[in-house]
Amino acid sequence: MPTLIQRAQTVDEVVATMTRLEQTLPRTDGVWWFNHLYLRVTLGVRAAIGSTTFEDPRFLDRLDVTFGNLYFDAMSAGDGNPDAAPAAWRPLLRARHAGGIEPLQFALSGMNAHINRDLPAGIVSVCEELGGDPDVPSARHADFERVNGILESVEAEVKGEFLTGALGKVDAATAPVDDRVAMWKVRAARDAAWTNAQVLWTLGTNPVLRRDYFEKLDRFTGFASRGLLSAKVV
């Protein structure tokens, strides 16, 4: 996989790398299902952003790129050895070839790792790059929340593909997966990510404590991902 991944400088390059993964990884690989969801969401958000007015579009653009690169970094680190990846990503990478796990479980495990672990780090990184801070209320936070509605709309469409049509089927056996879908909400996860970014920012004057907090967030997110992958659909 590392040969497929190149760190991006633009949103178009993020899309190009995810497109290569979509075209190359087999659907028997659980990472394919997360990448498929992430690619569809990114394309939908990119299209919607083109017709939406934001107060600080530069911040959103840099966040999209930084966010995407954190996913690519995790995949590159853990491709041959899942234990080398961040703790939040290890459950997906360890289970990527396992049987008895529904595609939507793989997808949500990746979304959980990416939003709850990577997004706070990405917000802090972009604030450090551009200046300013993750304050609330602020123009950046207002833009961030405006994206939530776009994300929810696109995610709902893609989830439907996983549960119906060519990518899945709806019957009584899908109930355990449906329960996990109901429990995992993108808006709530992104709201928590912004709060965790504020905590990390505040802890910037104490690097040891900041690192310790982020390591615990990373591990706790991995624990949640294991739960998303654990349902047995029979």
C-alpha positions as CSV (number, residue, x, y, z in Angstrom):
1,M,0.0,0.0,0.0
2,P,2.7,2.6,0.7
3,T,3.5,2.8,-3.0
4,L,-0.2,3.9,-3.6
5,I,0.0,6.7,-1.0
6,Q,1.5,10.1,-1.5
7,R,1.1,12.9,1.0
8,A,-1.1,15.6,-0.4
9,Q,-0.6,19.3,-0.8
10,T,-4.1,20.0,-2.1
11,V,-7.6,18.6,-1.7
12,D,-7.4,17.3,-5.3
13,E,-4.3,15.3,-4.4
14,V,-6.2,13.9,-1.4
15,V,-8.9,12.7,-3.7
16,A,-6.4,11.3,-6.2
17,T,-4.7,9.2,-3.5
18,M,-8.0,7.9,-2.2
19,T,-9.1,7.1,-5.8
20,R,-6.0,5.1,-6.4
21,L,-6.7,3.1,-3.2
22,E,-10.3,2.5,-4.3
23,Q,-9.2,1.2,-7.7
24,T,-6.4,-1.0,-6.3
25,L,-7.4,-2.5,-3.0
26,P,-9.8,-5.5,-3.2
27,R,-13.2,-5.3,-1.7
28,T,-12.2,-8.2,0.6
29,D,-10.0,-5.7,2.4
30,G,-11.8,-3.8,5.2
31,V,-9.8,-0.7,4.4
32,W,-11.4,-0.5,1.0
33,W,-14.8,0.1,2.6
34,F,-13.6,2.9,4.8
35,N,-11.7,4.5,1.9
36,H,-14.9,4.2,-0.2
37,L,-17.0,6.0,2.4
38,Y,-14.3,8.6,2.9
39,L,-13.8,9.2,-0.8
40,R,-17.5,9.7,-1.4
41,V,-17.9,12.0,1.5
42,T,-14.8,14.1,0.4
43,L,-16.2,14.4,-3.1
44,G,-19.6,15.4,-1.8
45,V,-18.2,18.0,0.5
46,R,-15.8,19.4,-2.2
47,A,-18.8,19.9,-4.5
48,A,-21.0,21.4,-1.8
49,I,-18.2,23.8,-0.6
50,G,-18.0,25.2,-4.2
51,S,-21.5,26.6,-3.8
52,T,-21.3,27.5,-0.1
53,T,-20.0,30.8,1.4
54,F,-17.5,30.3,4.2
55,E,-15.9,33.0,6.4
56,D,-12.5,31.3,6.4
57,P,-12.2,29.0,3.4
58,R,-8.4,28.8,3.7
59,F,-8.8,27.2,7.1
60,L,-11.2,24.5,5.7
61,D,-9.0,23.8,2.7
62,R,-5.9,23.3,4.9
63,L,-7.9,21.2,7.3
64,D,-9.1,18.9,4.5
65,V,-5.5,18.4,3.4
66,T,-4.0,17.9,6.8
67,F,-6.9,15.6,7.8
68,G,-6.4,13.4,4.7
69,N,-2.6,13.2,5.3
70,L,-3.2,11.8,8.8
71,Y,-5.2,9.0,7.3
72,F,-2.5,8.3,4.7
73,D,0.2,8.4,7.4
74,A,-1.7,5.8,9.5
75,M,-2.1,3.5,6.5
76,S,1.5,3.8,5.5
77,A,2.7,3.1,9.1
78,G,0.4,0.1,9.7
79,D,0.2,-1.6,6.4
80,G,2.8,-4.3,7.1
81,N,2.5,-4.2,10.8
82,P,-0.8,-2.9,12.4
83,D,0.9,-2.4,15.7
84,A,3.1,0.4,14.1
85,A,-0.1,2.4,13.4
86,P,-1.7,4.8,15.9
87,A,-3.8,2.9,18.5
88,A,-7.0,4.3,17.1
89,W,-6.3,2.7,13.7
90,R,-5.1,-0.7,14.9
91,P,-8.5,-2.4,15.2
92,L,-9.3,-1.8,11.5
93,L,-5.9,-2.7,10.3
94,R,-5.8,-5.9,12.4
95,A,-9.3,-7.0,11.2
96,R,-9.1,-5.8,7.6
97,H,-9.0,-9.3,6.2
98,A,-11.2,-11.0,8.8
99,G,-14.5,-12.7,8.0
100,G,-17.9,-12.1,9.7
101,I,-17.6,-8.3,9.7
102,E,-20.0,-6.3,7.6
103,P,-18.6,-3.6,5.2
104,L,-20.4,-0.8,7.1
105,Q,-18.6,-1.9,10.3
106,F,-15.2,-1.5,8.6
107,A,-16.3,1.9,7.3
108,L,-17.5,3.2,10.6
109,S,-14.4,1.9,12.4
110,G,-12.3,4.0,10.1
111,M,-14.5,7.0,10.5
112,N,-14.3,6.7,14.3
113,A,-10.5,6.6,14.2
114,H,-10.2,9.4,11.7
115,I,-12.6,11.8,13.4
116,N,-12.1,11.1,17.0
117,R,-8.3,10.8,16.9
118,D,-7.1,12.5,13.7
119,L,-9.5,15.5,13.5
120,P,-8.5,17.2,16.9
121,A,-4.8,16.8,15.9
122,G,-5.6,18.3,12.4
123,I,-7.4,21.3,13.9
124,V,-4.5,22.1,16.2
125,S,-2.0,21.6,13.4
126,V,-3.8,24.0,11.0
127,C,-4.2,26.6,13.7
128,E,-0.5,26.5,14.4
129,E,0.2,26.8,10.7
130,L,-2.2,29.6,9.9
131,G,-2.2,31.4,13.3
132,G,-5.2,31.9,15.6
133,D,-6.7,29.2,17.8
134,P,-9.7,26.8,18.0
135,D,-11.8,29.3,19.9
136,V,-15.6,29.2,20.2
137,P,-17.4,31.1,19.0
138,S,-15.3,32.0,15.9
139,A,-15.6,32.2,12.2
140,R,-13.6,29.0,11.9
141,H,-15.9,27.1,14.2
142,A,-19.0,28.4,12.5
143,D,-17.6,27.2,9.1
144,F,-16.7,23.8,10.7
145,E,-20.3,23.4,12.0
146,R,-21.7,24.5,8.6
147,V,-19.8,21.5,7.1
148,N,-21.6,19.1,9.5
149,G,-24.9,19.4,7.5
150,I,-23.1,18.7,4.3
151,L,-21.3,15.7,5.8
152,E,-24.5,14.2,7.3
153,S,-26.3,14.4,3.9
154,V,-23.5,12.7,2.0
155,E,-22.9,10.2,4.7
156,A,-26.6,9.2,4.8
157,E,-26.5,8.5,1.1
158,V,-23.4,6.4,1.3
159,K,-24.7,4.4,4.3
160,G,-27.7,3.5,2.2
161,E,-25.4,2.0,-0.4
162,F,-23.9,-0.2,2.3
163,L,-27.2,-1.5,3.5
164,T,-29.1,-1.9,0.2
165,G,-28.5,-2.5,-3.5
166,A,-25.2,-3.8,-4.8
167,L,-23.2,-3.3,-1.7
168,G,-25.5,-5.1,0.8
169,K,-28.9,-6.3,1.6
170,V,-31.4,-5.5,4.3
171,D,-32.9,-8.3,6.3
172,A,-33.2,-9.4,9.9
173,A,-29.5,-10.3,10.0
174,T,-28.4,-6.7,9.6
175,A,-30.0,-5.5,12.9
176,P,-26.8,-5.6,15.0
177,V,-25.0,-3.4,12.5
178,D,-28.0,-1.1,12.3
179,D,-27.7,-0.6,16.1
180,R,-24.1,0.5,15.8
181,V,-25.0,2.9,13.0
182,A,-27.6,4.5,15.2
183,M,-25.1,4.9,18.0
184,W,-22.4,6.5,15.9
185,K,-23.2,10.1,14.7
186,V,-20.8,12.2,12.6
187,R,-22.0,15.5,14.1
188,A,-21.5,14.4,17.7
189,A,-18.1,13.0,16.8
190,R,-17.0,16.2,15.1
191,D,-18.3,18.3,18.0
192,A,-16.3,16.2,20.4
193,A,-13.2,16.5,18.1
194,W,-13.4,20.3,18.2
195,T,-13.6,20.2,22.0
196,N,-10.6,17.9,22.2
197,A,-8.7,20.2,19.9
198,Q,-9.4,23.1,22.3
199,V,-8.1,20.9,25.2
200,L,-4.9,20.0,23.2
201,W,-4.4,23.7,22.4
202,T,-4.8,24.7,26.0
203,L,-2.3,22.0,27.0
204,G,0.2,23.4,24.6
205,T,2.1,25.1,27.4
206,N,2.6,21.7,29.0
207,P,4.0,19.4,26.3
208,V,4.2,16.3,28.5
209,L,0.6,16.6,29.7
210,R,-0.6,17.4,26.1
211,R,1.2,14.2,24.8
212,D,-0.3,12.1,27.6
213,Y,-3.8,13.4,26.9
214,F,-3.5,12.7,23.2
215,E,-2.1,9.2,23.8
216,K,-5.1,8.4,26.0
217,L,-7.5,9.8,23.4
218,D,-5.8,7.7,20.8
219,R,-6.2,4.5,22.9
220,F,-9.8,5.2,23.9
221,T,-10.7,5.8,20.2
222,G,-9.2,2.4,19.4
223,F,-11.3,0.8,22.1
224,A,-14.4,2.3,20.5
225,S,-13.3,1.0,17.1
226,R,-13.0,-2.5,18.5
227,G,-16.6,-2.2,19.6
228,L,-17.8,-1.2,16.1
229,L,-16.1,-4.2,14.6
230,S,-17.2,-6.7,17.2
231,A,-20.9,-7.3,16.2
232,K,-21.4,-10.8,14.8
233,V,-24.0,-10.8,12.1
234,V,-25.5,-14.3,11.7
